Amino acid sequence: PELGGRIVTRATDSGSALVLGAVRRAEANRSNQYRNSVLWVGPGGELVDAFDKTVAVPGIEAGAFPVLQPGLDAVLVSQSATPRVELGQREKDLRGSFSIAPAVCFEVIYPGLVAARRAPDTRVLVNFANDRWARRETASRQQIAYGSFRAIEQRLWLVRAAGGGISAVVDPWGRVVEQLEFDREGTLVAEVRPWAGSRGAERAALGGLLLGGCGLGFGLGRWLERRGAARGRPPS
């Protein structure tokens, strides 16, 4: 309640909407589970929309291996001290005054997940992560690299906010335009613009290149075949 009150106060004082990562009570109200969520809080402090993480890290966030789980728990986590993630069931965008495609932590490595959470009017990808488990910046840099490919594929800007890691802004061409140093608290300011290009035109252009390449390969094959025949060689 104290943290929720501070979030509401921040939203109302700034007069701006907030998009943030949060831990929420499990819908099943089980003490050994929680939801890993992305929330859209309106300028009046009201909850506008929410998204719950649908893919958990096996053995750490979720008991994905029933036979091996006791051993994994003994090595990786304490079963009694570490609740598991209650997974969301919907691949959806986060929608307030506009649409956002969310990815929580390592979910950003999956192209299909990000694509499923994008709507036709989605303006930006967001990747919330808690990298405090990693002592070095390697994991953060790997996730930014994966996120760069998601930005290119979706032709959208990606904003990554990572506690204990590297926060960054990536443009639709996969270039990191702003970032904070590893494990550095601070503020990033970047102009994030919706993609103005036509994805349909891009697909048409790629299709034309593919057809042109096939035609070129076929023509080259026919030329080599005729050249071999002229020299008395059987066609290969």
MDAnalysis code that builds the backbone (N, CA, C; Angstrom):
import MDAnalysis as mda
import numpy as np

u = mda.Universe.empty(708, n_residues=236, atom_resindex=np.repeat(np.arange(236), 3), trajectory=True)
u.add_TopologyAttr("name", ["N", "CA", "C"] * 236)
u.add_TopologyAttr("resid", np.arange(1, 237))
u.add_TopologyAttr("resname", ["PRO", "GLU", "LEU", "GLY", "GLY", "ARG", "ILE", "VAL", "THR", "ARG", "ALA", "THR", "ASP", "SER", "GLY", "SER", "ALA", "LEU", "VAL", "LEU", "GLY", "ALA", "VAL", "ARG", "ARG", "ALA", "GLU", "ALA", "ASN", "ARG", "SER", "ASN", "GLN", "TYR", "ARG", "ASN", "SER", "VAL", "LEU", "TRP", "VAL", "GLY", "PRO", "GLY", "GLY", "GLU", "LEU", "VAL", "ASP", "ALA", "PHE", "ASP", "LYS", "THR", "VAL", "ALA", "VAL", "PRO", "GLY", "ILE", "GLU", "ALA", "GLY", "ALA", "PHE", "PRO", "VAL", "LEU", "GLN", "PRO", "GLY", "LEU", "ASP", "ALA", "VAL", "LEU", "VAL", "SER", "GLN", "SER", "ALA", "THR", "PRO", "ARG", "VAL", "GLU", "LEU", "GLY", "GLN", "ARG", "GLU", "LYS", "ASP", "LEU", "ARG", "GLY", "SER", "PHE", "SER", "ILE", "ALA", "PRO", "ALA", "VAL", "CYS", "PHE", "GLU", "VAL", "ILE", "TYR", "PRO", "GLY", "LEU", "VAL", "ALA", "ALA", "ARG", "ARG", "ALA", "PRO", "ASP", "THR", "ARG", "VAL", "LEU", "VAL", "ASN", "PHE", "ALA", "ASN", "ASP", "ARG", "TRP", "ALA", "ARG", "ARG", "GLU", "THR", "ALA", "SER", "ARG", "GLN", "GLN", "ILE", "ALA", "TYR", "GLY", "SER", "PHE", "ARG", "ALA", "ILE", "GLU", "GLN", "ARG", "LEU", "TRP", "LEU", "VAL", "ARG", "ALA", "ALA", "GLY", "GLY", "GLY", "ILE", "SER", "ALA", "VAL", "VAL", "ASP", "PRO", "TRP", "GLY", "ARG", "VAL", "VAL", "GLU", "GLN", "LEU", "GLU", "PHE", "ASP", "ARG", "GLU", "GLY", "THR", "LEU", "VAL", "ALA", "GLU", "VAL", "ARG", "PRO", "TRP", "ALA", "GLY", "SER", "ARG", "GLY", "ALA", "GLU", "ARG", "ALA", "ALA", "LEU", "GLY", "GLY", "LEU", "LEU", "LEU", "GLY", "GLY", "CYS", "GLY", "LEU", "GLY", "PHE", "GLY", "LEU", "GLY", "ARG", "TRP", "LEU", "GLU", "ARG", "ARG", "GLY", "ALA", "ALA", "ARG", "GLY", "ARG", "PRO", "PRO", "SER"])
u.atoms.positions = np.array([
    [0.798, -1.223, 0.000],
    [0.000, 0.000, 0.000],
    [0.832, 1.275, 0.000],
    [1.957, 1.266, 0.726],
    [2.802, 2.457, 0.774],
    [3.375, 2.762, -0.608],
    [3.885, 1.730, -1.287],
    [4.448, 1.938, -2.620],
    [3.353, 2.354, -3.601],
    [2.181, 1.730, -3.504],
    [1.075, 2.111, -4.373],
    [0.684, 3.563, -4.186],
    [0.691, 4.020, -2.944],
    [0.378, 5.419, -2.682],
    [1.395, 6.359, -3.286],
    [2.662, 5.978, -3.218],
    [3.712, 6.821, -3.807],
    [3.566, 6.895, -5.321],
    [3.182, 5.758, -5.954],
    [2.984, 5.747, -7.408],
    [1.834, 6.669, -7.792],
    [0.731, 6.586, -7.049],
    [-0.419, 7.444, -7.325],
    [-0.038, 8.913, -7.159],
    [0.705, 9.212, -6.105],
    [1.132, 10.596, -5.867],
    [2.012, 11.103, -6.992],
    [2.955, 10.260, -7.449],
    [3.847, 10.669, -8.543],
    [3.042, 10.949, -9.808],
    [2.079, 10.101, -10.111],
    [1.272, 10.285, -11.317],
    [0.446, 11.556, -11.236],
    [-0.220, 11.779, -10.111],
    [-1.084, 12.946, -9.989],
    [-0.271, 14.241, -9.935],
    [0.889, 14.221, -9.255],
    [1.716, 15.433, -9.169],
    [2.284, 15.829, -10.524],
    [2.653, 14.824, -11.324],
    [3.254, 15.118, -12.632],
    [2.207, 15.375, -13.703],
    [0.984, 14.889, -13.477],
    [-0.057, 15.032, -14.492],
    [0.206, 14.180, -15.709],
    [1.054, 13.164, -15.562],
    [1.429, 12.302, -16.687],
    [1.101, 10.853, -16.365],
    [0.895, 10.081, -17.407],
    [0.720, 8.642, -17.233],
    [2.067, 8.002, -16.928],
    [2.049, 6.917, -16.177],
    [3.253, 6.152, -15.861],
    [3.095, 4.739, -16.398],
    [4.161, 4.226, -17.000],
    [4.216, 2.822, -17.399],
    [5.364, 2.207, -16.614],
    [5.081, 1.181, -15.838],
    [6.097, 0.650, -14.941],
    [5.946, -0.849, -14.750],
    [7.048, -1.485, -14.378],
    [7.024, -2.882, -14.008],
    [6.645, -3.016, -12.547],
    [5.931, -4.081, -12.192],
    [5.477, -4.232, -10.813],
    [5.238, -5.699, -10.484],
    [5.327, -6.014, -9.209],
    [4.957, -7.333, -8.704],
    [3.570, -7.208, -8.093],
    [2.662, -8.109, -8.469],
    [1.286, -8.057, -7.958],
    [0.903, -9.392, -7.318],
    [-0.082, -9.341, -6.449],
    [-0.598, -10.549, -5.820],
    [-1.170, -11.476, -6.877],
    [-0.977, -12.766, -6.711],
    [-1.506, -13.742, -7.664],
    [-3.020, -13.704, -7.674],
    [-3.600, -13.906, -8.865],
    [-5.057, -13.920, -8.974],
    [-5.649, -15.065, -8.155],
    [-4.906, -16.166, -8.072],
    [-5.369, -17.299, -7.266],
    [-5.210, -17.054, -5.764],
    [-4.595, -15.897, -5.417],
    [-4.397, -15.493, -4.019],
    [-3.609, -16.528, -3.230],
    [-2.602, -17.110, -3.894],
    [-1.735, -18.081, -3.239],
    [-0.486, -17.368, -2.728],
    [-0.078, -17.687, -1.518],
    [1.054, -16.999, -0.913],
    [2.372, -17.351, -1.583],
    [2.422, -18.498, -2.281],
    [3.666, -18.916, -2.918],
    [3.720, -18.539, -4.393],
    [2.842, -17.625, -4.835],
    [2.844, -17.172, -6.219],
    [2.661, -15.657, -6.274],
    [3.127, -15.074, -7.378],
    [2.933, -13.649, -7.629],
    [2.865, -13.428, -9.132],
    [2.388, -12.268, -9.530],
    [2.350, -11.904, -10.947],
    [3.448, -10.893, -11.250],
    [4.150, -11.091, -12.355],
    [5.173, -10.171, -12.836],
    [4.512, -9.343, -13.929],
    [4.256, -8.069, -13.662],
    [3.339, -7.297, -14.493],
    [3.955, -6.010, -15.030],
    [3.322, -5.495, -16.089],
    [3.558, -4.149, -16.589],
    [2.245, -3.394, -16.435],
    [2.297, -2.216, -15.824],
    [1.094, -1.458, -15.511],
    [1.110, -0.109, -16.225],
    [-0.078, 0.319, -16.654],
    [-0.273, 1.673, -17.167],
    [-1.114, 2.404, -16.123],
    [-0.508, 3.395, -15.457],
    [-1.189, 4.189, -14.444],
    [-1.512, 5.553, -15.045],
    [-2.775, 5.935, -15.026],
    [-3.203, 7.193, -15.606],
    [-2.764, 8.397, -14.800],
    [-2.887, 9.599, -15.367],
    [-2.445, 10.821, -14.678],
    [-3.209, 11.100, -13.393],
    [-4.360, 10.454, -13.206],
    [-5.087, 10.609, -11.956],
    [-4.765, 9.535, -10.938],
    [-3.819, 8.649, -11.274],
    [-3.429, 7.574, -10.371],
    [-4.223, 6.299, -10.551],
    [-5.130, 6.258, -11.532],
    [-5.955, 5.076, -11.753],
    [-5.214, 4.050, -12.612],
    [-5.504, 2.766, -12.372],
    [-4.921, 1.702, -13.187],
    [-5.703, 1.611, -14.490],
    [-5.052, 1.937, -15.602],
    [-5.712, 1.960, -16.904],
    [-5.679, 0.581, -17.564],
    [-4.507, -0.079, -17.532],
    [-4.368, -1.394, -18.149],
    [-3.204, -2.123, -17.496],
    [-3.183, -3.437, -17.657],
    [-2.121, -4.249, -17.063],
    [-1.818, -5.429, -17.973],
    [-0.570, -5.866, -17.916],
    [-0.130, -7.057, -18.657],
    [0.649, -7.935, -17.704],
    [0.383, -9.238, -17.724],
    [1.093, -10.196, -16.878],
    [2.021, -11.067, -17.709],
    [3.236, -11.217, -17.252],
    [4.244, -12.031, -17.930],
    [3.719, -13.432, -18.199],
    [3.943, -13.927, -19.424],
    [3.404, -15.234, -19.815],
    [4.470, -16.318, -19.919],
    [5.747, -15.959, -19.902],
    [6.824, -16.946, -20.005],
    [7.791, -16.735, -18.841],
    [7.970, -17.750, -18.020],
    [8.829, -17.644, -16.850],
    [10.125, -18.419, -17.050],
    [11.155, -18.020, -16.325],
    [12.443, -18.712, -16.392],
    [12.305, -20.074, -15.726],
    [12.532, -21.176, -16.458],
    [12.381, -22.515, -15.862],
    [13.326, -22.711, -14.684],
    [12.807, -23.310, -13.624],
    [13.637, -23.635, -12.481],
    [13.857, -22.499, -11.509],
    [13.565, -21.260, -11.934],
    [13.768, -20.109, -11.057],
    [12.439, -19.407, -10.800],
    [11.776, -18.987, -11.879],
    [10.476, -18.336, -11.741],
    [9.320, -19.328, -11.810],
    [9.554, -20.472, -12.426],
    [8.487, -21.459, -12.585],
    [9.056, -22.854, -12.434],
    [8.251, -23.754, -11.864],
    [8.655, -25.149, -11.726],
    [8.333, -25.912, -12.990],
    [9.129, -25.717, -14.031],
    [8.819, -26.306, -15.335],
    [9.265, -27.758, -15.450],
    [10.089, -28.245, -14.495],
    [10.598, -29.611, -14.574],
    [10.230, -30.353, -13.293],
    [9.039, -30.952, -13.227],
    [8.577, -31.569, -11.971],
    [9.543, -32.598, -11.404],
    [10.144, -33.418, -12.265],
    [11.030, -34.470, -11.770],
    [12.327, -33.885, -11.213],
    [12.867, -32.879, -11.904],
    [14.140, -32.298, -11.506],
    [13.995, -31.146, -10.527],
    [12.760, -30.670, -10.293],
    [12.569, -29.447, -9.540],
    [13.156, -29.478, -8.133],
    [13.005, -30.578, -7.350],
    [13.599, -30.555, -6.008],
    [15.103, -30.304, -6.038],
    [15.792, -30.922, -6.983],
    [17.228, -30.696, -7.091],
    [17.556, -29.287, -7.536],
    [16.778, -28.767, -8.503],
    [16.993, -27.396, -8.946],
    [16.748, -26.409, -7.815],
    [15.710, -26.649, -7.036],
    [15.425, -25.761, -5.917],
    [16.570, -25.757, -4.914],
    [17.153, -26.934, -4.696],
    [18.241, -27.023, -3.723],
    [19.456, -26.242, -4.183],
    [19.676, -26.211, -5.506],
    [20.855, -25.541, -6.047],
    [20.596, -24.061, -6.298],
    [19.405, -23.744, -6.879],
    [19.155, -22.388, -7.360],
    [18.405, -21.511, -6.375],
    [17.341, -22.033, -5.806],
    [16.502, -21.207, -4.947],
    [16.007, -22.024, -3.764],
    [15.443, -21.335, -2.814],
    [14.784, -21.989, -1.687],
    [13.294, -22.039, -1.967],
    [12.741, -23.227, -2.019],
    [11.327, -23.406, -2.354],
    [10.431, -22.615, -1.391],
    [10.790, -22.615, -0.123],
    [9.940, -21.947, 0.854],
    [10.085, -20.436, 0.807],
    [11.270, -19.948, 0.428],
    [11.530, -18.514, 0.470],
    [11.239, -17.819, -0.851],
    [11.170, -18.558, -1.954],
    [11.031, -17.929, -3.262],
    [9.723, -18.348, -3.931],
    [8.717, -17.473, -3.944],
    [7.472, -17.787, -4.637],
    [7.693, -17.908, -6.139],
    [6.770, -18.588, -6.803],
    [6.831, -18.769, -8.245],
    [5.930, -17.767, -8.957],
    [6.224, -17.535, -10.213],
    [5.422, -16.611, -11.014],
    [4.129, -17.290, -11.465],
    [3.012, -16.632, -11.232],
    [1.740, -17.068, -11.797],
    [1.657, -16.461, -13.202],
    [1.664, -17.305, -14.215],
    [1.770, -16.826, -15.591],
    [0.455, -16.256, -16.102],
    [0.565, -15.166, -16.857],
    [-0.585, -14.621, -17.542],
    [-0.979, -15.509, -18.707],
    [-2.206, -15.384, -19.152],
    [-2.740, -16.250, -20.200],
    [-3.012, -15.505, -21.505],
    [-2.762, -14.212, -21.544],
    [-3.115, -13.427, -22.734],
    [-1.885, -12.748, -23.319],
    [-1.674, -12.943, -24.615],
    [-0.653, -12.195, -25.346],
    [-1.342, -10.956, -25.914],
    [-1.146, -9.817, -25.286],
    [-1.877, -8.614, -25.640],
    [-0.974, -7.394, -25.533],
    [-1.423, -6.305, -26.147],
    [-0.710, -5.057, -25.986],
    [-1.149, -4.390, -24.686],
    [-0.417, -3.367, -24.287],
    [-0.767, -2.556, -23.128],
    [-1.352, -1.268, -23.681],
    [-2.597, -0.961, -23.299],
    [-3.299, 0.120, -23.988],
    [-3.801, 1.168, -23.005],
    [-3.340, 2.400, -23.217],
    [-3.850, 3.560, -22.515],
    [-4.333, 4.554, -23.549],
    [-3.678, 5.725, -23.608],
    [-4.011, 6.688, -24.657],
    [-3.440, 6.271, -26.007],
    [-2.544, 5.281, -25.996],
    [-2.057, 4.643, -27.216],
    [-1.605, 3.236, -26.851],
    [-1.120, 2.490, -27.821],
    [-0.784, 1.082, -27.616],
    [0.719, 0.884, -27.470],
    [1.097, 0.027, -26.516],
    [2.484, -0.340, -26.258],
    [2.590, -1.860, -26.310],
    [3.684, -2.379, -26.870],
    [3.941, -3.824, -26.863],
    [4.936, -4.124, -25.741],
    [4.520, -4.843, -24.681],
    [5.399, -5.094, -23.543],
    [6.176, -6.401, -23.669],
    [7.379, -6.410, -23.118],
    [8.162, -7.635, -22.957],
    [8.839, -7.552, -21.601],
    [8.649, -8.562, -20.764],
    [9.187, -8.542, -19.408],
    [10.479, -9.351, -19.368],
    [11.560, -8.674, -19.027],
    [12.858, -9.314, -18.862],
    [13.249, -10.106, -20.113],
    [13.516, -11.423, -19.945],
    [14.073, -12.186, -21.067],
    [13.034, -12.537, -22.127],
    [11.767, -12.174, -21.932],
    [10.773, -12.398, -22.974],
    [11.154, -11.698, -24.272],
    [12.008, -10.679, -24.175],
    [12.378, -9.906, -25.362],
    [13.187, -10.739, -26.364],
    [13.666, -11.912, -25.951],
    [14.452, -12.722, -26.888],
    [13.560, -13.475, -27.871],
    [12.245, -13.505, -27.633],
    [11.334, -14.293, -28.464],
    [10.610, -13.415, -29.485],
    [10.905, -13.540, -30.779],
    [10.237, -12.727, -31.794],
    [8.724, -12.919, -31.816],
    [8.266, -14.163, -31.658],
    [6.844, -14.447, -31.736],
    [6.053, -13.796, -30.616],
    [6.624, -13.766, -29.400],
    [5.925, -13.142, -28.283],
    [5.718, -11.657, -28.524],
    [6.787, -10.983, -28.948],
    [6.700, -9.541, -29.183],
    [5.724, -9.243, -30.312],
    [5.774, -10.035, -31.373],
    [4.866, -9.820, -32.502],
    [3.413, -10.023, -32.078],
    [3.160, -11.015, -31.207],
    [1.793, -11.291, -30.768],
    [1.241, -10.180, -29.895],
    [2.109, -9.404, -29.273],
    [1.665, -8.336, -28.377],
    [1.617, -6.982, -29.075],
    [1.891, -6.973, -30.351],
    [1.816, -5.728, -31.101],
    [0.460, -5.610, -31.783],
    [-0.162, -4.456, -31.651],
    [-1.416, -4.149, -32.338],
    [-1.102, -3.300, -33.569],
    [-2.052, -3.156, -34.493],
    [-1.796, -2.330, -35.686],
    [-1.388, -0.900, -35.358],
    [-1.860, -0.364, -34.220],
    [-1.546, 1.021, -33.877],
    [-0.510, 1.142, -32.763],
    [0.232, 0.064, -32.484],
    [1.267, 0.118, -31.450],
    [2.351, 1.120, -31.831],
    [2.762, 1.928, -30.863],
    [3.739, 2.987, -31.143],
    [5.147, 2.682, -30.654],
    [5.281, 1.808, -29.639],
    [6.605, 1.587, -29.060],
    [6.646, 0.223, -28.381],
    [7.823, -0.384, -28.326],
    [8.072, -1.595, -27.548],
    [8.694, -1.192, -26.218],
    [8.290, -1.852, -25.135],
    [8.906, -1.590, -23.836],
    [9.414, -2.898, -23.249],
    [10.592, -2.845, -22.659],
    [11.207, -4.028, -22.053],
    [11.617, -3.675, -20.623],
    [10.871, -4.197, -19.647],
    [11.201, -3.990, -18.249],
    [11.975, -5.193, -17.735],
    [13.028, -4.939, -16.972],
    [13.857, -6.034, -16.475],
    [14.452, -5.677, -15.129],
    [14.700, -6.696, -14.331],
    [15.451, -6.552, -13.097],
    [16.718, -7.389, -13.258],
    [17.843, -6.718, -13.486],
    [19.117, -7.407, -13.736],
    [20.017, -7.442, -12.508],
    [19.443, -7.246, -11.332],
    [20.282, -7.194, -10.133],
    [20.888, -8.549, -9.774],
    [20.367, -9.625, -10.365],
    [20.929, -10.951, -10.118],
    [22.279, -11.122, -10.819],
    [22.537, -10.290, -11.852],
    [23.770, -10.421, -12.641],
    [24.830, -9.461, -12.102],
    [25.997, -9.985, -11.821],
    [27.063, -9.145, -11.275],
    [27.778, -8.353, -12.359],
    [27.649, -8.799, -13.594],
    [28.309, -8.098, -14.703],
    [27.276, -7.676, -15.732],
    [27.709, -6.859, -16.677],
    [26.777, -6.267, -17.630],
    [26.498, -7.151, -18.844],
    [27.093, -8.342, -18.898],
    [26.938, -9.212, -20.067],
    [25.476, -9.535, -20.352],
    [24.729, -9.915, -19.319],
    [23.326, -10.288, -19.522],
    [22.514, -9.118, -20.060],
    [22.751, -7.919, -19.527],
    [22.041, -6.732, -20.010],
    [22.358, -6.459, -21.474],
    [23.621, -6.560, -21.820],
    [24.008, -6.283, -23.209],
    [23.426, -7.327, -24.157],
    [23.340, -8.566, -23.715],
    [22.732, -9.593, -24.558],
    [21.252, -9.295, -24.799],
    [20.548, -8.885, -23.746],
    [19.132, -8.584, -23.914],
    [18.912, -7.350, -24.782],
    [19.796, -6.371, -24.688],
    [19.695, -5.204, -25.567],
    [19.926, -5.623, -27.016],
    [20.857, -6.550, -27.232],
    [21.109, -7.041, -28.589],
    [19.868, -7.744, -29.141],
    [19.256, -8.599, -28.321],
    [18.009, -9.246, -28.745],
    [16.927, -8.204, -28.998],
    [16.816, -7.236, -28.085],
    [15.809, -6.196, -28.244],
    [16.008, -5.373, -29.496],
    [17.257, -5.191, -29.910],
    [17.529, -4.448, -31.146],
    [16.925, -5.156, -32.348],
    [17.001, -6.493, -32.350],
    [16.383, -7.249, -33.447],
    [14.861, -7.124, -33.406],
    [14.278, -7.101, -32.186],
    [12.817, -6.929, -32.104],
    [12.408, -5.565, -32.641],
    [13.205, -4.536, -32.367],
    [12.904, -3.202, -32.882],
    [12.965, -3.183, -34.410],
    [13.974, -3.854, -34.970],
    [14.106, -3.908, -36.431],
    [12.933, -4.662, -37.038],
    [12.591, -5.812, -36.449],
    [11.511, -6.641, -36.996],
    [10.172, -5.914, -36.973],
    [9.910, -5.192, -35.894],
    [8.620, -4.521, -35.741],
    [8.647, -3.088, -36.255],
    [9.829, -2.601, -36.632],
    [9.988, -1.226, -37.103],
    [9.413, -0.233, -36.085],
    [9.799, -0.465, -34.810],
    [9.349, 0.390, -33.727],
    [10.527, 0.707, -32.808],
    [10.431, 1.825, -32.111],
    [11.405, 2.133, -31.077],
    [11.210, 1.172, -29.907],
    [12.302, 0.883, -29.197],
    [12.251, 0.054, -28.005],
    [12.844, 0.831, -26.839],
    [12.099, 0.869, -25.737],
    [12.578, 1.509, -24.516],
    [12.789, 0.421, -23.473],
    [14.008, 0.320, -22.951],
    [14.336, -0.700, -21.952],
    [14.666, -0.034, -20.624],
    [13.935, -0.414, -19.578],
    [14.201, 0.074, -18.223],
    [14.613, -1.110, -17.368],
    [15.872, -1.127, -16.934],
    [16.422, -2.296, -16.245],
    [17.026, -1.883, -14.911],
    [16.383, -2.265, -13.819],
    [16.973, -2.039, -12.516],
    [18.211, -2.897, -12.326],
    [19.314, -2.278, -11.936],
    [20.553, -3.021, -11.735],
    [21.254, -3.425, -13.004],
    [20.729, -3.013, -14.168],
    [21.345, -3.385, -15.450],
    [21.618, -2.168, -16.298],
    [21.350, -2.287, -17.594],
    [21.557, -1.194, -18.540],
    [20.197, -0.793, -19.112],
    [19.785, 0.431, -18.862],
    [18.581, 0.976, -19.471],
    [18.976, 1.666, -20.771],
    [18.124, 1.549, -21.795],
    [18.517, 2.058, -23.106],
    [17.293, 2.367, -23.959],
    [17.517, 3.156, -24.993],
    [16.513, 3.448, -26.019],
    [17.106, 3.030, -27.355],
    [16.349, 2.211, -28.103],
    [16.813, 1.665, -29.383],
    [15.874, 2.138, -30.477],
    [16.431, 2.593, -31.616],
    [15.580, 3.077, -32.706],
    [15.144, 1.925, -33.607],
    [14.240, 2.155, -34.578],
    [13.718, 1.064, -35.417],
    [14.759, 0.402, -36.313],
    [15.972, 0.943, -36.366],
    [17.049, 0.312, -37.140],
    [18.002, -0.463, -36.235],
    [17.629, -0.611, -34.961],
    [18.432, -1.400, -34.040],
    [19.600, -0.659, -33.422],
    [19.633, 0.670, -33.570],
    [20.736, 1.453, -33.026],
    [20.392, 1.971, -31.631],
    [21.323, 1.800, -30.697],
    [21.143, 2.328, -29.339],
    [21.429, 3.820, -29.389],
    [20.399, 4.629, -29.164],
    [20.560, 6.092, -29.261],
    [20.801, 6.728, -27.896],
    [20.343, 6.083, -26.820],
    [20.589, 6.579, -25.461],
    [20.720, 5.381, -24.532],
    [21.598, 5.489, -23.530],
    [21.676, 4.432, -22.540],
    [22.344, 4.938, -21.276],
    [22.024, 4.277, -20.166],
    [22.699, 4.529, -18.908],
    [23.775, 3.478, -18.707],
    [24.777, 3.815, -17.916],
    [25.816, 2.845, -17.613],
    [25.240, 1.716, -16.760],
    [25.933, 0.615, -16.731],
    [25.499, -0.561, -15.990],
    [25.278, -0.226, -14.517],
    [24.103, -0.644, -14.013],
    [23.741, -0.462, -12.607],
    [23.794, 1.008, -12.188],
    [23.412, 1.896, -13.098],
    [23.416, 3.325, -12.796],
    [21.984, 3.857, -12.793],
    [21.579, 4.492, -11.712],
    [20.272, 5.126, -11.657],
    [20.361, 6.492, -12.319],
    [19.351, 6.851, -13.072],
    [19.382, 8.130, -13.757],
    [18.155, 8.302, -14.626],
    [18.202, 9.294, -15.490],
    [17.077, 9.623, -16.363],
    [17.546, 9.649, -17.809],
    [16.791, 8.990, -18.667],
    [17.039, 9.049, -20.103],
    [15.962, 9.909, -20.751],
    [16.361, 10.779, -21.652],
    [15.414, 11.604, -22.396],
    [15.636, 11.328, -23.879],
    [14.596, 10.864, -24.556],
    [14.715, 10.561, -25.981],
    [13.390, 10.836, -26.669],
    [13.439, 11.285, -27.894],
    [12.226, 11.488, -28.680],
    [11.907, 10.198, -29.414],
    [10.838, 9.559, -29.014],
    [10.426, 8.290, -29.595],
    [9.291, 8.560, -30.566],
    [9.534, 8.295, -31.832],
    [8.564, 8.624, -32.876],
    [7.990, 7.345, -33.481],
    [6.680, 7.295, -33.683],
    [6.094, 6.131, -34.367],
    [6.694, 5.972, -35.754],
    [6.846, 4.729, -36.178],
    [7.425, 4.434, -37.489],
    [6.512, 4.946, -38.589],
    [7.055, 5.766, -39.482],
    [6.251, 6.377, -40.543],
    [6.307, 5.601, -41.846],
    [7.163, 4.576, -41.888],
    [7.294, 3.808, -43.121],
    [6.158, 2.820, -43.307],
    [6.125, 2.186, -44.447],
    [5.086, 1.211, -44.754],
    [5.677, -0.182, -44.698],
    [5.208, -0.983, -43.738],
    [5.694, -2.356, -43.643],
    [5.254, -3.149, -44.866],
    [4.087, -2.798, -45.425],
    [3.629, -3.466, -46.640],
    [4.558, -3.207, -47.804],
    [5.018, -1.952, -47.915],
    [5.951, -1.620, -48.990],
    [7.278, -2.358, -48.810],
    [7.717, -2.499, -47.549],
    [8.954, -3.235, -47.293],
    [8.825, -4.685, -47.717],
    [7.688, -5.304, -47.377],
    [7.483, -6.699, -47.763],
    [7.451, -6.843, -49.277],
    [6.810, -5.884, -49.953],
    [6.755, -5.934, -51.404],
    [8.151, -5.806, -52.001],
    [8.961, -4.910, -51.421],
    [10.322, -4.737, -51.918],
    [11.156, -5.991, -51.705],
    [11.012, -6.603, -50.517],
    [11.749, -7.841, -50.248],
    [11.292, -8.956, -51.179],
    [9.971, -9.008, -51.449],
    [9.477, -10.006, -52.389],
    [10.040, -9.809, -53.774],
    [10.146, -8.541, -54.184],
    [10.737, -8.253, -55.489],
    [12.196, -8.670, -55.554],
    [12.942, -8.414, -54.467],
    [14.339, -8.837, -54.432],
    [14.456, -10.350, -54.505],
    [13.564, -11.058, -53.790],
    [13.593, -12.514, -53.804],
    [13.305, -13.056, -55.198],
    [12.277, -12.512, -55.862],
    [11.948, -12.963, -57.208],
    [13.079, -12.641, -58.174],
    [13.659, -11.430, -57.993],
    [14.777, -11.067, -58.859],
    [15.958, -11.991, -58.669],
    [16.241, -12.363, -57.393],
    [17.343, -13.282, -57.128],
    [17.091, -14.660, -57.713],
    [15.829, -15.125, -57.612],
    [15.493, -16.425, -58.203],
    [15.657, -16.388, -59.718],
    [15.194, -15.280, -60.323],
    [15.324, -15.149, -61.771],
    [16.780, -15.113, -62.198],
    [17.599, -14.395, -61.417],
    [19.023, -14.318, -61.742],
    [19.676, -15.688, -61.621],
    [19.325, -16.422, -60.559],
    [19.897, -17.764, -60.384],
    [19.476, -18.698, -61.511],
    [18.210, -18.637, -61.917],
    [17.731, -19.487, -63.011],
    [18.442, -19.146, -64.311],
    [18.580, -17.833, -64.588],
    [19.264, -17.408, -65.819],
    [20.716, -17.835, -65.837],
    [21.396, -17.720, -64.673],
    [22.796, -18.138, -64.596],
    [22.916, -19.638, -64.816],
    [21.974, -20.403, -64.247],
    [22.003, -21.856, -64.437],
    [21.827, -22.236, -65.893],
    [20.892, -21.577, -66.581],
    [20.661, -21.863, -67.999],
    [21.880, -21.501, -68.834],
    [22.542, -20.386, -68.491],
    [23.729, -19.971, -69.245],
    [24.858, -20.978, -69.063],
    [25.053, -21.453, -67.816],
    [26.101, -22.442, -67.577],
    [25.788, -23.755, -68.287],
    [24.483, -24.115, -68.339],
    [24.091, -25.347, -69.027],
    [24.389, -25.250, -70.526],
    [24.058, -24.128, -71.144],
    [24.317, -23.947, -72.579],
    [25.813, -23.890, -72.855],
    [26.543, -23.261, -71.952],
    [27.990, -23.184, -72.143],
    [28.623, -24.561, -72.073],
    [28.124, -25.394, -71.102],
    [28.649, -26.754, -70.999],
    [28.297, -27.585, -72.226],
    [27.064, -27.394, -72.750],
    [26.658, -28.142, -73.943],
    [27.496, -27.749, -75.142],
    [27.828, -26.454, -75.241],
    [28.640, -26.007, -76.377],
    [30.031, -26.606, -76.339],
    [30.520, -26.939, -75.157],
    [31.859, -27.527, -75.027],
    [31.806, -29.049, -75.024],
    [30.624, -29.604, -75.267],
    [30.501, -31.043, -75.337],
    [30.380, -31.702, -74.000],
    [30.046, -30.950, -72.958],
    [29.905, -31.541, -71.626],
    [28.424, -31.813, -71.357],
    [28.129, -32.893, -70.698],
    [26.726, -33.164, -70.341],
    [26.254, -32.153, -69.306],
    [24.972, -31.804, -69.340],
    [24.463, -30.864, -68.321],
    [24.655, -31.438, -66.934],
    [25.032, -30.577, -65.976],
    [25.248, -31.031, -64.603],
    [23.925, -31.055, -63.858],
])
